[in-house]
């Protein structure tokens, strides 16, 4: 007997979000972490209809680990020259580090433009073409959603040229690449990030402006941290103080003495689980680096497990 295999069916975005601006764009801004997860970056502070001169971009966000501006232009149906012009205008006006065009179908000439920009355009801007897809299994009314990457920068991190990196920058990128793999093994659903040549790697704590991170310090030292830096200094302090009121319980659960820091010069606050190290990252042996990665992954797992639910339950509005 011939076996029947149900087919995956594509649906127009309008079948879920009738209006692009009031429906899909607002949904994407509220779920910007889904797009970040697909790209391996941490997106936050997504704002819709952000002014750019006399016009407004669909979404402007921020990439947490680089601080770069992210410009997103959405389009139902086939791409056109009008939206391409808007995309480039908004990207230039916002000095974007990430420029993302979402459309249901990309014309070959528009794909070619983005590929050319990634190849020959400004070296500090990354261009993406992404197809948002609404899916269902044949015969079912249930809908699923995914992002299909159509165009991305060559080797993704085109701005990071190996020959231009210092020994320290190389070491940071290699260290955090191993940390990402190790932590992903502990938390398979965690957003697997693309590390850069920096002394830190951060990811969202579930609230905009609040992040977990692994950080190398100058002392030398290494730490697992919660960093609180929303756009409102008073809210930063309120989150910090609310958590500090539970410091005895938190430190007892973690069996650790944490460092609680107000950082008025940065209008931010930090909670740090520190680990002194004897050498800078370029001087660590393979065994020392492996032990530090294992400590960082295990400690972050415990740290996130305890603090993330507390942060989500805070009412400091």
N, C-alpha and C positions, 0 to 999 in steps of 0.2 A: 504494500500500500504506500502510495506517495505521501510523504510527510509535509504538512502545510506549516510554513514559517510566517508568522505575522510580521508585517512591514512597519518600519518607523516612518511616520508621516510628519511633514513640516507644516506649520500653520503661520499665517500672517500675524504680526504682533498685534494688529487691531482686534484679533479675536479675544485677546486678553486685556489689552489697554486700548480702548477705542480712540483716545486722544493722545497724541505723542507727548505734548508739553505737559498737560495736566495728569496724564496717566503714566506712561513709560518713563519719562524723564524724572518725575518725582519718585517713582518706585526705585529707579536706579540710584538716585542720590541717597535714598534711605537704606539701600542695600549695596553700597559702594564696595563693601568688603568682598562681595562675590566677584566683582571685576578684578579687584586687587589680587585675590587668591588665584585667579586664572593667570595673571601676569607674574605672580611671584613677588609682588610688592605690597606695601602697607599703605592704603589710601585712607585719608580721614578728612574731616572738615569739608564735606561736599556741600557746595552751595549752588542752587539753581538760578538761572537767569541773572548771572553776574554781569554787571555793566562792563563793556569794553567800548569806550568812546560813546557813540550814539547808538550802539548795538548792544546785544547781550548774549553771552555764551550760554549754551544749555546747562553745562555743569563745569564748575571750577573746583578743584580739590587740591590736596597737598599730599605729597609722598613723604611718609614719616621719617624714613632713614636718611634722606638727602635734603629734605626741606623744599624740594623742587615743586613748582606749580604744575598741576595737571589740568589740561583743557580737554573737555569731552564734547563732541558734537554728535547729536543723534539724528538719524534720518530714517523715516519709513520708506519702503520701496527701493528703487534704484538710485545710486549716487548720481549727483549732477554737479555741474560747474559752480552753481550758486553756493551749494554747501561746501565745496572745496575752497572757494574763496573765503567763506566765513571761517572755516577751520583755520586757514593760514592767517587771517586777520586777527582772530582771537588768540592764536598761539603767539603771534608777534606782540600783540598788545599786552599780554600777560607775561611775556618773557618765559614761556612754558618750557619745562624740561621734558615733559611727556605730552604728546599731542595724539589724541585718540579719536578716531572716526568710527562710529557705530552705524551700520546700515544693513538692511536686509539683503541687498545685492550690490556688489561692487562692479562697476564697469571696468573692463580691462585697462582703459586709458587712465582711470583714476588709481587703480592698483599700481600702475607703472609710475605715476607721479610720486606716490608714497615710497615706493622702492627706490626711486631715484633720489628722493630727499634723504633717505637713510644712507644711501651710498655716497652722495656728493653734497648734501646740504649741510647746514650748520652742525658741527660735531657734537654740540652740547644739547641737541634736541633729539628725542626718540619718537618716531612716528609709527602708529599702529592702525591697522584696519581690522575691525572686529565685527563679525556677523552674529547678532543675537538671534537665537533660534528657539521657537516654541515647538515642542515635540509631543507626539503621542504615539502609542502603539495602536496599530490598526484595529478598529472595533471597540476602542476604549475612549471614554470621554475625559479621562484624566490627562492633564497637560504637565509636561516637564519643561525645563528651561536650561539652556547652556550657551556659553560663548564659544564661537569658533574663530580662532585667530587666522586672519587672511594674510596680513602683512605685519612683520615685526622687524626691528633693527637687525642688521647682520650681526651674528654672534650675540645678539641681545644687548650686551653691555658694550656698545661700540665706543663709548667715551672712555672706556678703561683699556688703554693700549698697554700691553705688557711692558714694552720697552720704556714707557714713560713712568712706570711705577717705581718707587723706591723699594729698598729691601724690606722696610717696615710695612709699607702698604701691601706688598706681596704677602707678607706673613699674616697680616690681619685678614686678608681675603681668604687665604688657605685655611686659617684657623676657623673662621666662621663658616666656611663651607662644610668643614667636618662637624662643627657644632650643629648646623642645620640638619645634617643627615642623622646625627645621634639623637637629637631631640625629636625629629620626625619618627624615629623608630619607637620612641616612648609614647608619642601622641600622633597616631597615624592621621587624624583628621586636622592636625595643625597646618596652618598655611605655610607651605615650604617656601621660604624666602630666597631671593638671590642676593648673596652678600657682596658688599663692595669693599674697597680698600680703606676702610675706616676703623677706628678703634672701638666701635660699638655696633651692635645690631639690636634693633628694637622691633616690637610688634604690639598691636593694640591690646589693651586690657578690657575692651568691651565698651569703653566710654571715650568719646572724642576728646583728645588732649591728654589722655592718661595711657601710659605705655609701660610694658615690661621690657627689660633690656639686659644684655650682657655688655659690660663695659671694662676696658682696660684704662687704668689711671696712671699718672706719671710717677707715682711714689717709689717703685712700681707696685701695682696692685691690680686685682681683678675683682669684679663684683657682679652680683645679680641684683637688679634694681627695679623699683617702681618709680617712674618719673611723672610728675603731675605738672602739666603746663598747658592749660586751656587758655582761651583768649581773655579770660576774666581772672585777674590775680586774686580777688576775694574768693572766688569759687575754688581756686587752687588751694588756698589756705583752709577753706571749709572742708574739702575732701581730706586733706592731710590731718587736720585736727580730729575729724570724725574717726579716722583710722587709728590715730595715736591714742584716742580714748580706749581703744581695744588692744593697746600694745602688749600688755601683760599676757592676755590670752593668746595673741598672735605669736609672741616669742615663745610661749610655753608650748604651743602646738608644733612650732618649727624646731624647738629645742635649740634656739639660736638667739644671740644678742644682736639686734638690728641697729643700724645707725639711722636716726631720724633727723633730717636736715631741712630747715627752712632756707630757701635760697633767695633772699629779697633782691639781690642784685640782678637776678634773672627772672624775677616775678614767678618763681616756680618752687616746687618742693620735691624732696626725694627721700625714699626709704631704701636703704642699701644693706645688702647682706654681703659683707666684704670678705675677701680671702687674700691675705698678703702673699706676694710671690717674690722670690729672691732676684729674679732676672727679668729684663724686658723681653718682649715677645720674640725678638730676633735672636735672643741668647738661650731660649728654652731648648732643652733636648727633646727628642721625639717622645721619650717616656714622660717627661714633665708636661709636655703639651697634651698627650693622651690623658694623663691624670686630671689636668685642668679642664679638659673638655668633659670628662666623665663627671667631675664635680659640678661644672656649670649646668649640665643637663639634669642631673639628679636634683640639684638645689632649685633650679628654675621650676621643675616639676612640682616640688613641694610648695614653693613660693606662690606659684600661680594657683595651685589647688586651694590654698588657704585664702589668698587675697582677692582673687577674681570675683567669687560670690559676694564678698563683702562690698566691693566697689559697685557691683550691679544693684545691690539693695540700698545703697545710700540715697538719701533724699536731701540734697544740698542745693536745690534750685532756688 
